[in-house]
Amino acid sequence: MVEFDLTGKVALVTGVSRGLGQAMAVALAKAGADVVGAGLRGLGETGPEVQALGRRVHGIQADLAREEEAARVAREAVAAFGRVDILVNNAGVIRLSPAETHTLEDFDAVMSVNLRSVFLLTRQIARQMIDLGGGKIVNVCSVQSVRGGGEDAAYVASKHALHGLTRAWANEWGKYNIQVNAIAPGYMVTDNTANLRKNRAAVADITAHIPLGRWGEPADLMGPVVFLASPASDFVTGHLLVVDGGYLNA
């Protein structure tokens, strides 16, 4: 459908080398977009997958939590393909421990990746989108953006804050034809949940609370990200699109 066609668009995706970022980058490429991938690990195996679809791809290795690095990524992304129409803020980390023993080091590390880096990069890319006359920004939040979580206080705080930034930016940048939305994945089979998935009792308990009866896979975000990055969502902004198999509804 033409409403979901991204031909001629350029998407910048962070945390693109694996997992959710890789799946979303490939989905955007399948819809026609060229892809710039940025993050500490660069492109990884995502580069060949995007190229195999006939799309252009460019990787940038950078620590996005550093202001000068975020500015460099924005400049290089625009220089690579002339523009950035779509920004997907996906890079994220989690550090698990009881709240009373959660270290300042872990708290700062989570906030640096999950929140500071998003603020720094989005601010840069939004300026370019304003000049272009519009754009799409998709922040990867979490079901923990609306829950209290457990033994993941910094992660929960960062994802609540990212949800707040999504809403604030949607209000501010709507006048520039920039739609800012978020995806809230539920429990997904990714590196971030590898340790949790070693706990069979915890996995069984979580799965029992998911109406669809399974954990999500990275591919489950492919359709949602294309929707939020495409003309199909031109009248959608400030929205948190939950992709959790019904977990929050149970």
JOVENCOR-V135549 format. One record per pair of residues at least 6 apart in sequence whose C-alpha atoms are under 6 Angstrom apart, sorted by sequence separation. I is the first residue (numbers start at 1). J is the second residue. If there is no record, write none. Layout:
i | j
I | J
I | J
//
This chain:
i | j
15 | 21
16 | 22
37 | 43
64 | 70
129 | 135
197 | 203
207 | 213
207 | 214
170 | 180
144 | 156
145 | 159
166 | 180
145 | 160
43 | 59
42 | 59
93 | 110
42 | 60
141 | 159
42 | 61
16 | 37
34 | 55
36 | 57
38 | 59
40 | 61
92 | 113
34 | 56
35 | 57
36 | 58
37 | 59
38 | 60
39 | 61
40 | 62
92 | 114
10 | 33
12 | 35
14 | 37
34 | 57
36 | 59
38 | 61
39 | 62
40 | 63
9 | 33
10 | 34
11 | 35
12 | 36
13 | 37
14 | 38
15 | 39
22 | 46
26 | 50
6 | 31
7 | 32
10 | 35
12 | 37
14 | 39
5 | 31
6 | 32
7 | 33
17 | 43
6 | 33
16 | 43
17 | 44
188 | 215
187 | 215
188 | 216
189 | 217
17 | 46
188 | 217
212 | 245
210 | 245
211 | 246
210 | 246
210 | 247
209 | 247
143 | 184
134 | 176
136 | 178
140 | 182
141 | 183
142 | 184
115 | 158
134 | 177
135 | 178
136 | 179
137 | 180
138 | 181
139 | 182
140 | 183
141 | 184
142 | 185
143 | 186
134 | 178
138 | 182
130 | 176
65 | 112
107 | 154
111 | 158
86 | 135
85 | 135
86 | 136
87 | 137
88 | 138
89 | 139
90 | 140
65 | 116
70 | 121
86 | 137
88 | 139
89 | 140
65 | 117
99 | 151
64 | 117
98 | 151
97 | 151
96 | 151
96 | 152
181 | 237
180 | 237
181 | 238
183 | 240
184 | 241
186 | 243
179 | 237
180 | 238
181 | 239
182 | 240
183 | 241
184 | 242
185 | 243
186 | 244
183 | 242
184 | 243
185 | 244
94 | 155
170 | 237
170 | 238
21 | 90
167 | 238
166 | 238
11 | 84
10 | 84
10 | 85
11 | 86
12 | 87
13 | 88
14 | 89
15 | 90
9 | 85
11 | 87
14 | 90
15 | 91
14 | 91
136 | 229
19 | 190
23 | 218
27 | 222
23 | 219
20 | 218
24 | 222
28 | 226
19 | 218
4 | 230
3 | 231
4 | 232
3 | 232
//
